[in-house]
Amino acid sequence: MAGWGTRLRPHTLTIPKPMLPVAGKPIVQRLVEDLINSTDQKIEDIVFIIREDFGKSIEARLLEIAEAAGSKGTIKYQDQPLGTAHAILQAGDFLQGNVIVAFADTLFTSDFKIDADNDGVIWVQKVANPAAFGVVKLDADNVITDFVEKPTEFVSDLAIIGIYYFNDGANLRTEMQYLLDNDIKEKGEYQLTNALENMKAKGAKFRKGEVNEWLDCGNKDATVYTNQRVLELIKDKEQMVSPKAIVENTTIVHPCFIDEGAVLKNCVIGPYVSVGKGTIIENSVVKNSIIQNRTIIKNKLIYNSMLGNYVKLEGKMEDWSVGDYNNIIQ
């Protein structure tokens, strides 16, 4: 999670993309919870690979996420954007035995359980535009035969979603280190897919894993949609409206998440809205949006939006006298 998250600016100017909230929890926290539910084995260690300039408060929050998941958290830094293999190698001491690698802007829905006996599993999802992704080709036994990065001609529509399982982390580490030692790059970066090709050539068999739904958090519209889907999925599993929220003369159209300390007065909220801690919304209609912490919204109509922390957004009440058959468009 050491990237800049440029497609989600301005939000990522002040907070790393994986720490942005979806349905009341940081993206990376929901990913950790999903991965823990995907295996019957206890996850002993969770390593977060970040930039050092994320700051100590972010690091402390990540360690809390690991602890809440029943694991020991560790912070490692990647301060140069030298590719996925280089990033994962920052966790080199932990690359042994059974290892899951996940890119922290990926959420998914699935009922799979990891089969630890496989050499490796690479999760994929069919996509309409494979040219924008790394894809895999399969043989008749669903074993991966090729990894192709952003193909210019159609070879497969099975896109790699950024979640991997390896039963021999040390072997993965060796192959990624080989790339660095021999300066083997693709488009100026050390790529995980090159290490996977080397492992496959030496006999490792990687099988595909499939998810029911791949939820992207790459840009604003995608993140708002992911918030919608997560709200739909958790509505019967998690508390949606905090008892410490104040709701006066307000209609909440579920599913919505309303955090503690939020104040909603004279509003229509929802569907598909997440409201953060201490946020105040008055005389407004908010639909399909993510509103973060301690923001103030008054007299506004908001749709398909992301508002950060400590935002103040106010419209104005208007006094109208409009006769018959007038059309007024604002």
N, C-alpha and C positions, 0 to 999 in steps of 0.2 A: 504494500500500500504506500509506496514511496513516490508515486507519480504526482504531478502538479494538478491534475484534474482541470485542465484548462477549459474543457467544453462545459464545465459547470460554473464558470465564473459568472457573476462576481461572488457567488457563495464560497468558492474555494480559495478566495483571497485571504480569508480569515480562519478557515477550518478545513482540515483534510476531507476530501470527498467521502471516504468510508466512514467518517464520523457524522455525516449529515443524517438527520433522523428520517426514518420511514416508519409510519404508524407508531411513533413514540419512542423508538429505539434506534441507535446508530446502525447504519447499514452493516458494518462489520460485526456488531453484536448479533444481529439476526443471522448472519452467515455462520458465525461460530455455533449458534444454537442449532441451526439446520444440520451442520456437519456432525455435531455430537450425536444428533438423533439418527444419523446415517450409519452408525457403527455400534456393534454390541461391545466393542472393546473400550476400555477407559482411555481417554485422551490425557496423557500425563503432562505434556508440555504444549503450549501455544506460543509460537514465536511471531511477533509482529515486526515486519521489516518496513521501516519508515525512514523519512529524512530527519536529521537531527534538529532541524529548525522547526519541527512541529511543536516543540516546547514540552516542558515537564508536566503541564496540566493534562495534555493529551496523553502522554505516556502513562500518567497515573490512572487515567480513565481506562486505558487499554488493559492495564494490569488488573483493574477491578473487573473488567469483562471476563478475563481469563479465570479469575478467582471465583466469580459467580458461576462459571461453567464447571467448577470443580477441578481446574487445571492450574499449573504453575505458568505464569506469564513471563516472557522475556522480550526485551526490546533490542533490536539490532538495526543498524543504520545502513542505508544505501544513499550516499550523497552525490553520486554521479549516475545519470540515467544511461547505464551501459547495457540494458537489456534484461530480459526475464531470468536467464541463467545466472547472470551476475548478481541479480537481486536475491535469488534463492540461496546462492552460495554464502550470503552473509549469515545465514543460519547453519553454516557448515557443521558445527559441533552437534547439532540436533539431527543431522541427516544420517540416521542409522535405523535399522529395523523398519517397522511399518510407518509410513509417512503420508500425510495428506498435504497437498499444495493447493492453495486457493487464491485467486486474485480477488481482492477485497471490494470490488464494485459489482460482484455477481451474486444475485439471489436466484433461488430456484424453487420449484415445487416438485416433489417426487416422493415416492414411497419406497425407494431403493434402500438396500442394506449392502454395505461394502463386503465383498467376498475377499477376505484377506489371503486366500490361497492363490489368487491371481498374481502374476508378475507385476501387473499394473492395470489400472482402469483409467480411461480418459473419457470424461463426460462430454456428450455432444447433444446438439439439438438441430433439427432440420430448419433451414433458413431459406428465405426467398432470394437473397442476394449473397451467394457464397463468396463473391469476389472481395467482400469487405472483411473476411474472416480467415483464420487458419482453419483448414478442413482436414478430414481423414478419409482414406479409402479403406474398404473392408474386403476380406475374402469371404468365401461361402460359410465359414465358421464364425463370422463376426469378429475375426482377429484383424487388427489394424495392419495394413500393408504399407501405407504411405501417409506422410504428413506433408501437406501442401499449404504454404503461407500465401494467402490472398491470391488465389489462382486467377489468371487472366482469361483462361478458357475453362469451361465446366469440367470438373473432375469428380465433384461430390457436392452434395448440399448439406453434409453433416458438419456443422461448425463446432469447433472446440470452445466450450463455454468458460474455461478457466478453472476447472476443478480436476485434480489428478490424484490417484492413489498409487503408491509404490510399496512393494513388500520388501525392498532392499534399498533403503535410503543411502547407504554407503556407496552402492553402485551408481546411483544417480549423481552423488557428489563427485565421484571420480570422473564421470563423463563430462560434467559441467566444468570441472577444473581443467580437463583436457582442452576444452574450447579456449579457456583463458590462456593456458600455457602456450598454446599454438596460435593464438590470436585469430581464431576462426570466427568470423562475424558475418551476419546478414544485415545489410543496410546499416552498417556501422555499430551493430549491437550483438551481444552474445545471447543467442536465442535458445530457449528451452527445447524447442522442436528439434534443433540440431543434435542436442544430447540424446533425445528420444530416438532419433534415427540411428545413432551409434549403438545405443542399447539394443534396439531391434535387430540391427545387423549382426550382433553378437549372440542372438538367440532369445532375447526377452520377447515375450508375447503380451502385447497390450490389447485388452478388450475394450469395446465401447461400453460406456454406461449412458443411459438415456434418462432425461428428466422430462416431467410432464410439461413444464413451462420454465422458460428462461427469462428472468426479469432483470433488465438492464438498468443501470443507474448512471449512464454515461453523460446525459445532458438533462436539461430542465424538464422537458416534456416526458422523457422516458422515466425520470425519477418520480414525477407526479403520477404517471400511470402505474408504476411499481407500488407507490403508496396506496393507490386504489385497490390493486390486486391483493396486497398484503392485508389491508383492512377487511376485504371480503373473506380471506382465509382464516383470520384470527378472531372474527367477531363472536364465535361461540367458545373460544379458548382462553381469551385474555380479558381483563377488565377494561372496558372501553371508555367509561366516564368516571374519572376519579371522584370519590365522595368528598374530596377537598376542593373540588371546583364549585364555583358559584354560577348557577344557571337561573336567570330571572326572565320571565316573559319571553322565552326563547324556545323555538322548535328545533330539535336535533333530528335530522333525517339520517338514520344509520345506514351503513356502518361509518362511524366516526370515532376518533380517539381524542379525548379531552383530558389533558394532564392536570395534575394538582395545582391549585392556585390560579387556574384560569378563571376569568370572569366573562360571562356571556350575558348581555342584557339587550332585550328587544331585537333579537336576531333570528335569522334562519341559517342554521349551520348544517351543511351536508347536502347530498351524500358525499362520502369519500374525502373527508377533511380530517387532518391531524392538527391539533392545537397544542402548543408547548406550554411549559410551566410559566405561570404568572402572566400570561398574555391576556389582554383586555380587548374584547370586541363588543362594540355597541352600535345599535341602529344600522346593522349591516346584513348583507346576504353573502355567504361564503360557500362555494361549492368546489369540490375536486381540487383541493389545494393543501399545501403544507405550510403551516404557520409555526415558526419556531418560538423560542422563549422570550418572554417579557417584551413582546411587541404590542403596540396599541393601534387598533383599527377602529375608526369611527365613520359612520355615514358613507359606506362604500359597498359596491357590488363587485365581488371578486370571484374569478373562475380560472381554473387551470394555472395556478400561480404557486410560486415559492417565495415566501418572505422569511428573511433571516431573523437573527436575534436583535432586540432593542430597536426595531424599526418603528417609526411613527408614521401612520398613513391615515390622513383625515380628508374626507370630502366636506360637503356642506349641505345642510338642509335648505330646501328651496320652497318658496311660496309661489304657487302657480295659479293662474286663472286662464283656462284654455277652453275655447268654445268648441262647438260640434265640428266634426269632420276635419280637424287639424291633424297634420302629421308632424311630429317633432322627433328628430333623430339627433342624439348627442353622441 
